[in-house]
Amino acid sequence: MSFLPVRLPPGVDLRRALDDLAAEQVSASAFVVAGIGSLVEARLRYAGEAAETRIEGPLEILSLSGTLGAGGSHLHMAVSDAAGRVYGGHVGRGNVVRTTAEVLLAPLPDWSLGRTHDPATGFAELVVRRRG
């Protein structure tokens, strides 16, 4: 298995940049293995909630993981504020990188990760298919 380390610069939207990177460089399907860095602010959707919560920064990214695919990304992140309080949840759009985001991707050239609405959960859930 090969890995792709990337650095996202200040000012970019974390989720949008990872979605774009997947579409351009990693055959549209990859796992986000790890991520650290900092954010201006965070937008996370907590478990069981319908709406995202805005968390004022500056914030440190403690962990980032998930999947990237043609049908969209599914990312979870834990961040901490200046007092050391930790927040975690589903990554929305609007998580603007403050100084850096260092992310390790595991491209899946033999696999296609997609999303399909699952009536049991009410969400677009992962569909895995072997390519070729």
Secondary structure, DSSP 8 states (H G I E B T S, - for coil): ---EEEEE-TT-BHHHHHHHHHHHHSTT-EEEEEEEEEEEEEEEE-TT-SS-EEEEEEEEEEEEEEEE-TT--EEEEEEE-TT--EEEEEE-S--BEEEEEEEEEEE-TTEEEEEEEETTTTEEEEEEEE--
